[in-house]
Structures are given as C-alpha cells and as structure tokens.
Amino acid sequence: MRVIFFGTSAFAVPSLEQLVAHHHIVAMCVTQPDRPQGRGLACEPSPVKQVALRFGLPLSQPERVRLDLCDSLQVDVGVVAAYGQLIPDDVLKKPPHGMLGVHPSLLPKYRGASPVAWALLNGETTTGVTIFRLNERLDAGELIVQQSVAIEPTEHAETLTNRLAQLGAQQLVRALELLHTGRAMFTPQEESQATFAPKFTKAQGRIDWHQPAAVIARLVRATVPWPGAMTAWKGEALKIWSVSLPETSTAVSGAAPGTIVHVGSDGVTVATGTGALCLHEVQAAGRRRMTIKEFLAGHPMRVGERFGGDRRQETRDGGTTTRERSET
C-alpha cells in the first residue's frame, strides 16, 4: 500500500522500519522540524528522520501539517505514531483508508500523551497496543486490532515503551494486511470506559515520602527517564532511578517519612508513609547516574538523616530551605 507516515520519537521507529520491511511504499515520511537538544542546544534530527534518511525515503518537516502535503501523493492510507502534534481533520480524511494510529495502551484506556507512564503509576498489571482509525477526537477513533501484554513487576516506562513500540509495529503490519484484503473490522470505542493520560510534568515527579512505599516505587518506574522521581538531599536535588521494596522487614516504627533507617552498599532504606523503600540508583544534580555504592563513596548518608522537600514537610518543618522547595 502507498503510505504517508507521521512520526517523530523513537517509539515510531519500529513502525516505519516494518513498513519498509514489508514492502509498503512510504510515499512521504513526515516528522517534526529539527529541535535544539542537550546542553549545547544543537539542532538534532528526530529518530524518525534518521531512519528516513537511512532508507532514502521522501521527507517533510513542516511546522504545521496542511492538506496540500497529501494532494499529490495519491496514498492509500496514513499512519501516525508518536508524531507530536494534532493532524487537521481534512488531512485525516484525505487517504481512502483514513489515518491509522499506533497507540501504546488498550484503548479506550489511557488516551493521551503519556499512556505508559500513567499505566505504571496506577499499578496496572496489563497493557498493550491499539491500532485504530483516527478521527477528530483525541485517540477516540474506531479500533482495528489490539494486543495485550503483561507488565513486568520491575519494568519502567522506558523499557515498557520500547517493548510496546515493537509490538505496535507488528500489529500495524497486521492491520494494513486486513485493510488491503478487505477484512478489517472497525469497532467503536466504549466511551464509558475511557480514561486519560495527559503529559507528565516535572512537578509530578516530586516524591512525597508520606505516600506508601509501593506508590513511590510506581512513581519511580513511571518517570524513567523523564521527568524522573526527585527528592531533596541536604539542600540539593536528587533523582531516584531505581528502587525496590525490601523483602525482609526493616524497622521503621516511629521513623518519620523520608528518614533513612538503613545504609548498605547494596541500598539505602528509607521510611515512607507505609513501609520502607530501598534506593539502588541515584543521580545528584549535574552528575551522572550512580549505584548507591558509588554515590555513598563521595556523599555519606547516615541512619536518622532525612530526605525532604515534599509539600507537607515544607508546611510542617519551618527549617526547609527555599532551595529545597524550588529544586524539588
């Protein structure tokens, strides 16, 4: 089939690669303009642009998508995977088979920009991918194919997104085959079951140690690699990359949430609102990601010391610094 492909982030790359591998004709690959990235703010091509250049595919990087982009292409269908902006209604309706979306959730659950993060944060044990036909409403079009997968207990947002990207590419190829052979079935979404997954903000990554340990652990997994789960340590921001729930009971009775109750080379255990949490990998501001053993070599931690910076501690403890509040 002749396809116009819209995609930008790494999530979209497997879908584009599978279109090429299965001999679909990518008449145009549309991706976001090069954006400044990193500390040097140098303009970098998107992951999709890099793949398009590798395959020698026609490429367009408009600031805004317009109908004339499709006028001369004579495509059969469009594919949209993590493109990063809304596509106008007239463009959605231009291809005879419409535009297919590749979405990393089991729609109608988790419509929106951050379905993987919200699934992890909410403690879901199952998720999946959906191929659906886009309409004028966000992620609300008719379903074509879906595939569910189990979420691994220690899986974080980055690894789960990568796994769903591969699964989504496989299901996209399946959906195109159904369209091509006239066997595709279009199922309306059940609106009463819809939930939403808006884009995460940096503020949502701030750890509230009064929450149960299991909830904080889900926050850490949901925010890898961005925005990261953050707390304050001795007036500086500290990013928490990896945690676990201790298998053996750690004495936390009477310890205020955020208080260190055990220090070891394999982890630092912290009291929470319910239970304890063991920190395994951290990152100080301006430093690289480290194991807790590496971090302790230059930043000693002691039992009884306390992480800070959540709103309830700021209200209760007059000694919390302005810097702690701003950086967490």
C-alpha positions in Angstrom: 0.0 0.0 0.0 1.1 3.6 -0.6 1.5 5.2 2.9 2.1 8.6 4.3 3.8 8.2 7.6 3.7 10.7 10.5 6.2 10.1 13.4 8.9 11.7 15.4 10.1 9.9 18.6 11.9 6.6 19.0 8.5 4.9 19.6 7.6 5.4 15.9 10.9 3.9 14.5 9.9 0.2 14.6 6.6 1.0 12.8 8.5 2.8 10.0 11.0 0.0 9.7 8.3 -2.6 9.5 6.5 -0.7 6.7 9.7 -0.8 4.7 10.5 -4.4 5.6 7.0 -5.5 4.4 7.4 -3.6 1.1 4.8 -0.9 1.7 5.6 2.2 -0.3 6.3 5.1 2.0 5.3 8.0 -0.3 6.2 10.6 2.3 7.7 10.5 5.9 6.5 13.5 7.9 8.4 14.4 11.1 8.9 17.4 13.4 11.5 20.0 12.5 14.9 19.6 14.0 14.9 20.9 17.5 17.7 22.2 19.9 18.6 19.4 22.3 21.2 18.8 25.1 23.3 21.3 27.0 24.7 22.8 23.8 21.2 23.2 22.3 22.4 22.0 18.9 19.6 21.1 16.5 19.3 17.3 16.2 17.2 15.3 13.7 14.4 13.2 15.2 14.8 9.4 15.4 12.3 9.0 12.6 14.2 11.5 10.4 17.4 9.5 10.9 15.6 6.3 9.8 14.0 8.0 6.8 17.4 9.3 5.6 18.9 5.8 6.1 16.3 4.3 3.8 16.3 7.2 1.4 12.6 8.0 2.0 10.9 11.2 0.9 10.9 13.5 3.9 8.9 16.6 5.1 9.3 18.6 8.3 6.5 21.2 8.4 5.9 23.3 11.4 2.2 22.6 10.8 0.6 19.9 8.7 -1.5 21.2 5.8 -3.8 19.4 3.3 -1.5 20.2 0.3 1.1 17.9 1.8 -1.1 15.0 0.7 -2.5 16.3 -2.5 0.0 14.9 -5.0 0.9 11.7 -3.2 -2.1 9.5 -4.1 -1.6 7.5 -0.9 -3.9 4.6 0.2 -3.6 5.2 3.9 -1.8 7.3 6.6 0.0 6.0 9.7 0.5 8.2 12.8 2.9 7.0 15.5 4.1 9.5 18.2 4.2 12.4 15.8 3.8 15.1 18.4 1.1 17.4 17.0 -2.5 17.1 16.0 -3.3 16.5 12.4 -6.1 18.6 10.8 -9.4 16.9 10.1 -9.2 17.4 6.3 -5.8 15.7 6.3 -7.2 12.8 8.3 -9.9 12.2 5.7 -7.7 12.6 2.7 -6.4 8.9 2.2 -9.1 6.5 1.1 -8.5 4.2 4.1 -8.0 7.1 6.5 -5.2 7.5 9.0 -4.2 4.7 11.4 -2.8 5.5 14.8 -0.4 3.3 16.7 -1.1 3.8 20.4 0.7 2.2 23.5 -2.4 1.3 25.5 -5.6 -0.8 25.2 -7.9 2.0 24.1 -10.2 3.5 25.3 -8.0 3.3 28.4 -5.2 5.9 28.6 -6.0 8.2 25.8 -3.4 11.0 25.6 0.3 11.7 25.5 1.6 9.5 28.4 -0.2 6.2 28.5 2.7 4.1 29.5 3.7 6.3 32.5 0.1 6.5 33.8 -0.4 2.8 33.5 2.7 2.2 35.6 1.8 4.9 38.1 -1.7 3.4 38.5 -0.3 -0.1 39.2 -1.7 -1.7 36.1 -0.5 -5.3 35.5 -1.6 -5.5 31.9 -1.3 -3.0 29.0 -0.9 -3.4 25.2 -1.1 -1.6 21.9 -4.0 -0.5 19.7 -4.2 0.2 16.0 -7.2 2.5 15.4 -8.6 4.8 12.7 -8.1 8.4 13.8 -10.9 10.9 13.9 -11.2 14.5 15.1 -11.2 13.5 18.8 -8.1 12.5 20.7 -7.4 8.8 20.4 -11.2 8.1 20.1 -11.4 6.5 16.7 -12.6 3.0 15.7 -10.5 0.1 16.8 -9.0 -2.2 14.2 -6.6 -4.5 16.2 -5.4 -4.8 19.8 -2.8 -6.9 21.5 -2.3 -7.1 25.3 0.8 -7.8 27.3 1.7 -8.3 30.9 3.7 -5.6 32.7 6.7 -7.0 34.4 6.9 -6.1 38.1 10.2 -4.2 37.9 9.6 -2.7 34.4 9.9 1.0 34.0 8.5 3.4 31.4 11.5 3.4 29.1 11.7 -0.4 28.8 8.0 -0.9 28.5 7.7 1.8 25.9 10.4 0.1 23.8 8.6 -3.2 24.1 5.3 -1.7 23.1 6.9 0.1 20.1 8.0 -3.3 18.7 4.6 -4.8 19.4 2.8 -1.8 17.8 4.9 -2.2 14.7 3.9 -5.9 14.4 0.2 -5.0 14.9 0.4 -2.2 12.4 1.5 -4.6 9.7 -1.3 -6.9 10.6 -3.9 -4.0 10.4 -2.6 -3.0 6.9 -3.0 -6.5 5.7 -6.6 -6.6 6.9 -7.2 -3.3 5.1 -5.5 -4.4 1.9 -7.6 -7.6 1.8 -10.9 -6.0 2.8 -11.1 -8.0 6.0 -10.7 -5.1 8.5 -13.4 -4.8 11.1 -13.9 -1.4 12.8 -15.2 -1.4 16.4 -16.3 1.8 18.1 -14.7 2.5 21.4 -16.7 2.2 24.6 -16.8 5.8 25.8 -17.9 4.9 29.3 -14.6 3.1 29.7 -12.4 5.9 28.5 -9.6 7.2 30.8 -7.0 9.9 30.0 -3.2 10.1 30.3 -2.1 13.7 30.0 1.6 14.6 29.6 3.6 14.3 32.8 5.1 17.4 34.3 8.3 17.8 36.3 6.2 18.6 39.4 4.6 15.2 39.2 8.0 13.6 39.6 8.4 15.0 43.1 8.4 12.3 45.8 6.1 12.6 48.7 7.6 10.3 51.4 4.2 10.3 53.2 2.9 8.1 50.4 3.1 4.3 50.8 6.3 2.7 49.6 4.6 0.8 46.8 3.1 4.0 45.4 6.5 5.8 45.5 8.1 2.7 43.7 5.5 3.0 41.0 6.3 6.7 40.6 10.0 6.0 40.1 9.2 3.4 37.4 6.7 5.7 35.7 9.1 8.6 35.4 12.2 6.8 33.9 13.8 8.5 32.1 11.7 11.7 32.2 10.9 13.7 34.3 12.5 11.5 36.9 11.5 10.9 40.6 13.0 13.8 42.6 13.6 14.5 46.2 15.8 16.8 48.2 19.0 15.7 49.9 21.0 18.3 52.1 19.5 21.2 50.1 20.3 19.7 46.7 18.0 17.9 44.2 18.5 14.1 44.0 17.0 12.0 41.2 16.0 8.4 42.1 16.5 6.0 39.2 15.9 2.6 40.8 14.2 1.3 43.9 12.8 -1.9 45.4 10.5 -2.9 48.2 12.6 -4.7 50.9 11.9 -8.4 51.0 12.7 -8.5 54.8 11.1 -6.3 57.3 13.1 -3.1 58.1 12.4 -1.4 61.4 10.6 1.8 60.5 8.4 2.1 63.6 8.4 5.8 64.8 10.6 6.9 61.9 9.2 10.0 60.1 8.6 9.5 56.4 11.8 10.3 54.4 14.1 9.1 57.2 17.0 6.8 56.5 16.6 3.6 58.5 19.4 1.5 57.0 22.6 2.3 54.9 24.3 -0.5 53.0 26.4 -0.8 49.9 23.6 -2.5 48.1 20.9 0.1 49.0 19.7 2.8 51.3 16.4 2.1 53.0 14.0 4.9 53.7 10.9 5.1 55.8 7.7 6.1 54.0 4.1 6.7 55.0 3.6 2.9 54.9 6.5 0.6 54.9 10.1 1.2 53.6 11.7 1.7 50.2 15.3 0.7 49.2 17.2 3.1 46.9 19.6 1.4 44.4 20.5 4.1 41.8 20.5 7.8 42.2 21.8 11.0 40.4 22.8 14.2 42.0 22.3 17.5 40.1 24.9 17.9 37.4 26.4 14.4 38.0 26.0 11.1 36.2 23.7 8.3 37.3 25.3 6.1 40.0 24.8 3.0 42.0 24.1 3.7 45.7 27.6 2.3 46.5 29.2 4.7 44.1 27.2 7.6 45.5 28.0 6.8 49.1 31.7 6.9 48.4 31.5 10.7 47.9 28.2 11.5 49.7 27.9 9.7 53.1 24.4 9.0 54.3 23.6 8.1 57.9 20.8 6.4 59.7 18.4 9.1 61.1 19.1 11.6 58.3 16.1 12.7 56.3 15.2 13.3 52.7 12.9 16.4 52.3 11.2 18.7 50.0 7.6 17.4 49.8 4.8 20.0 50.4 3.6 18.5 53.6 7.1 18.6 55.1 7.6 22.2 54.0 4.4 23.2 55.8 5.2 21.3 59.0 9.0 21.9 59.2 10.0 25.6 59.2 13.6 24.7 58.5 13.1 23.5 54.9 15.1 25.8 52.7 14.0 27.9 49.7 16.4 25.9 47.6 14.9 22.6 48.6 11.4 23.9 47.7 12.5 25.2 44.3 14.5 22.2 43.2 12.1 19.5 44.2 
